Structure formats: structure tokens, C-alpha cells
Amino acid sequence: GNGMKPGRHERRSAEMEFGGTLGATCIPVFLPLTVLYLLSVCQSPGAIVVQWPPPLPPSTHLWHPWVPAIIGGWIALQVFLYLLPVGKISQGLVLRDGSRLKYPINGFQALCVTGLLLGLCLWLGMPLGNLFDLMLPLAVCATAVAYLLSLYLYMRSFWAPPHALALGGNTGNPLYDFFMGRELNPRIGSFDLKYFCELRPGLIGWVVLNLAMLMKEVELRGSPSLPLLLVNSFQLLYVTDALWNEEAVLTTMDIVHDGFGFMLAFGDLAWVPFTYSLQAVFLVGHPHTLSPLAALGIIILNGVGYYIFRKSNSQKNQFRRDPTHTSVAHLETIATATGKRLLVSGWWGFVRHPNYLGDILMALAWSLPCGISHIVPYFYVIYFTILLIHREDRDERQCRAKYGVAWDTYCRRVPYRIIPYLY
């Protein structure tokens, strides 16, 4: 993947993944519960992850009559912005039947228009901070939307032609196929459901929730705090970068390989906005002060992480598109039996996955403004590091199978996987 969708799993093989049927049965139950639990912990006074009895909210706190309207309105707004004839149209990769789908590249414009509308709403006095108290019902409703969408996707896939199905999500096991997704690019007319969900409602929703936490803090304490301003700016930079480079998504495993089922629907619509905003939610109830020096250190850390992440991804994408381009032509490469060449200098000669290194440094910078007395704000960086190490391990096996001897040569030249001198 291009790392823009943290928490996403690429799948390349036909064998069952994520623990097969057992995983596909448990994950749709446990992941939503994890989201609700983490939000409850963040909003509880102690914010202790392992405590007995756990801070379970009363069921009345899980539902609010306004929430379906908020989520429905939000998705409708993003659909409207997706359909606006602005930005360019880009082609996806060649599909099994030889065709290529067209995609509108206007996510960055959608983010800008959303920002202007939010500014207008705040100016008109909309109490955006109220979303802090609605986080649980919002997460419950987003999960319900993901379930309904997945059910719709599963049902409609039985009318799809065989070449339109994903290779991995058609085992004939209903639970597993519902989870993995049977259809590769489900569309209503020219509206691509998977591509829309991938970068719009959840990703832009995440920065809106962050802003709501900032407004709540202003409401409670009269002014925004430095830590929350840092979390807001870092994550806004990340989301803006993802949407500015939206076209890169068209070559990721999510779009090219994975069916659209519960795994991606829940990840896009609930997991991303509600677990990636945990730092902001945490800071509302557990204010932390940062010295100017500490703040500067954290800003530098985020800057270095972002620089490594962006530069290494750009170098790889440029090399894939045009190996003779002046920016990459001087780089040293190893020839492989498949005709492809492996980069062994530049960022990719530094560690095998420089983009993951950048990602982890940024994730750490997002958590540090919360102080070090609680583990909950570090959920993202811990989960993400485990995920990337798992993904890197799978990557490694794929490349060894694909490139053979050339890969062994590359590994000798570039011994460190993600973190130089450490891993």
C-alpha cells in the first residue's frame, strides 16, 4: 500500500487470511467492541485500559436520536462533493477482462470545500464541540452503516459477472466472503463505492472530529491547548497529504486486489475516524501541558517522519512510473529474473521500508503531546507498529518468492527492515 491507509491489510494469496472462518466470525464482533471500549476509556476520568470493573457506558449513552441524521448528512455531503465535476479523471490499473475503470481525483477539493463549510458553520455558532459527548453513539451508528453496507455488497455480488469478483473473497464460505468482500469494484452507475469510502467519509471525518475536540476544549477551558493544536495540525497534514496524492491509492492492494466487504467498509467508516482521533478525545478530558522545548522536539519528530515518508514514497512512485526520470536515474539498482529492478540506493538503500519508518515516527509524534502517564493515547502507534511489522514480514516472503536470488542480494546490501541498526 502507499501507507495512507494505516490499518489496512493487503492480501495477495488465495489461501484464507485473518484466521480463516474463525477470524472472519470474531473480527466483525470484536473490532467494533474495541472501538467503543477505547472511546469509553478515553472519556473515563482514570483513562486506565485494564481496570475492573471496566468503564462500560450505560446503554442509553450508545444511542442519540440526532446521530443517524448527522452521519447520514455527512455521507450525503461527501457523495455530493465526490460527484462534482471538478479535478481530473484518472484511470485505474488494467482489470482481468482487460478494461480500466475511470476515477474522479477530487478528494483534495472535497477536503477544501468541507473546510469552508465548517468555517461557515462555526461562524454561525454551530456547537461543534457537542460531538465530544456523542462520540459513542456516532461510533455505534458508523458501525451499523458499515454492517448494512457490507450486507448490501454481499447480496449484490451474486449478480456480478465472474471477472468482476475478487480472487480472495470467493471461497463459498458466507462468513469469510462477507468479511473479505466478494466484488472487486462494486459501482452504482459510475459511482465507485470502494474508492469513495477509502478516502472520503472516514478520513475527512477524522479531522472534523479532531476539530470538534478542539472546540470542546475551548468551551471547557476558554482557549485551545498546545497539545491539542499539535495533534490537530499533524493529523490534518497527514490527511491533506493523502488526498493531495489521492491518485496513488489506485495502485494500492485495497483497490487493485481486495474485494469490498466488511473488513474495508468497517475500516474506512468506523475504525479510522474513531480510533485515530483517540489522542484528541483523550486530551479533552485529560489536559496536559507541554514546555515550548518539548513541543519543538515533537514538531521536529513529526517533520522528520513526514519528510522520510513523503520522500521515500515519491521516489518509489517516480521509479515505478519512469525509471529514466532525472530524479531517480542516478540510483543504483539490482536486476531481477522478472525484468523488474530493485532500488538499492537512495531511501530504499537506507532501510527496506523507509516509508514505514516515517509512518511510525509520525505516529509517535501524534501520541507524545498526550504525555506519558497513560497508554491509551499510544494505542495507534502500538497497533500500527505491530501491523507494519506483520505486513513487512509478509512483504518479505512475497518478494523472496518473486525475485529469488536478487532479493537475497538486496537483503545483504540493505540489512535493516524498518528501523536502522535496530530492526
Secondary structure, DSSP 8 states (H G I E B T S, - for coil): --SSSTT-----SSS--TTHHHHHHHHHHHHHHHHHHHHHHHHSSS--SS-SS-----GGGG--TTHHHHHHHHHHHHHHHHHSS-SEEEE----TTS---EEEE-HHHHHHHHHHHHHHHHHTT--GGGGGTTHHHHHHHHHHHHHHHHHHHHHHGGGS-GGGB-SSS-SS-HHHHHHH-SBSS-EETTEEHHHHHHHTHHHHHHHHHHHHHHHHHHHHHSS--HHHHHHHHHHHHHHHHHHHTGGGGGGSHHHHT---SHHHHHIIIIIHHHHTTHHHHHHHHS-----HHHHHHHHHHHHHHHHHHHHHHHHHHHHHH-TTSTTTTTS-EEE-TTS-EEE-SGGGGT-S-HHHHHHHHHHHHHHGGG-SS-SGGGHHHHHHHHHHHHHHHHHHHHHHHHHTHHHHHHHHHS--SSSTTT-
